[in-house]
Amino acid sequence: MSVEEWKLWRQDRNEKLREPFGWLSLVSLDWLGPEPQTLQTFPGTWTAQGNVVTWNDQEFQVVPGEAIYVEADGKQAEIALRFGKVCVRVRDPHSPVRLQFTETDTYDYLDSARVTGTYTEFATPRTIEVPSAYPGGVVSLTALGEVTLPGENPLLVTEGPSGPHVIFSDPSNDLWRSAPVDGDIVDFNRSTFFPASFTPYATCPTPPTQNRLSNPVLAGEKK
C-alpha cells in the first residue's frame, strides 16, 4: 500500500466511523429475557424466549452470527446473540460521541511499518476463545496460523471481517488494535482500534495471550 492509497484508506475509515448508524452512534446495550421490558433508548416492549424475540407485535428468530435491525424514532435497534444471550444494541445518529467525532488520530505513514515476517499456516484452522471487551463475555476466534516478526514471539493470525489479521497489544498505549496480514507482511500502518475503544457497548475480542508485542508500534491509529 502506497502513501496515497493509505490516505484514501484512512479517509474511508473515518467516513465509516461517521456513518449515522456506525459504531460511534451506539447509545445502549440491553439483555432480553422472558419478562417484558422497555428500553430507555428505544420505544416499545421487548421479550425473548430462547432465540425468539418479540418487539411490540413483531416476532423475530435470532440466528447465531446474524443480526436483525429495526428502526423507530430515527434510531436503529440491533437484535443479536452475544455470549449465548439475546441482546439489543441501539444506535442513535445524535449520539454525542458521533457528533463530536472528527477523525482518528494517526501516526504518519512509514514504509518500515509494513513489517515482513514468516507466516506459518495451520494445517487446520483452530478455534480459540478470548475474553470480550464487554465484562464477563467470551469471544470465539478462528486462528489461521502464526506470523513471526523480527524480535518478537509468534503472533496468532485470526480471521477478520476484511481478511487475516493480528489482534495485538503493545507498549505504546493501554488499548489493543488490529493490523491486516498479507502473506508474510503485517501492515501496521493500517492498525485500527476496536469499537470498544470508542464505546462501552461493543463486544469486541481482546488479543490472544501470545499477541503482546514487546516493542511499541508507532504506526496506524494512536491514542
VENDAJO-V508516 format. One record per helix or strand of 3 or more residues. SS is the DSSP state (h for helix, s for strand). FROM is the first residue (numbers start at 1). TO is the last residue. If there is no record, write none. Layout:
# VENDAJO-V508516
SS_FROM_TO + SS_FROM_TO
This chain:
# VENDAJO-V508516
h_3_17 + h_23_25 + s_26_31 + s_45_49 + s_52_55 + s_58_61 + s_68_72 + s_75_82 + s_85_92 + h_96_100 + h_111_113 + s_114_116 + s_118_132 + s_138_148 + s_155_160 + s_163_169 + s_176_182 + s_185_193 + h_195_197
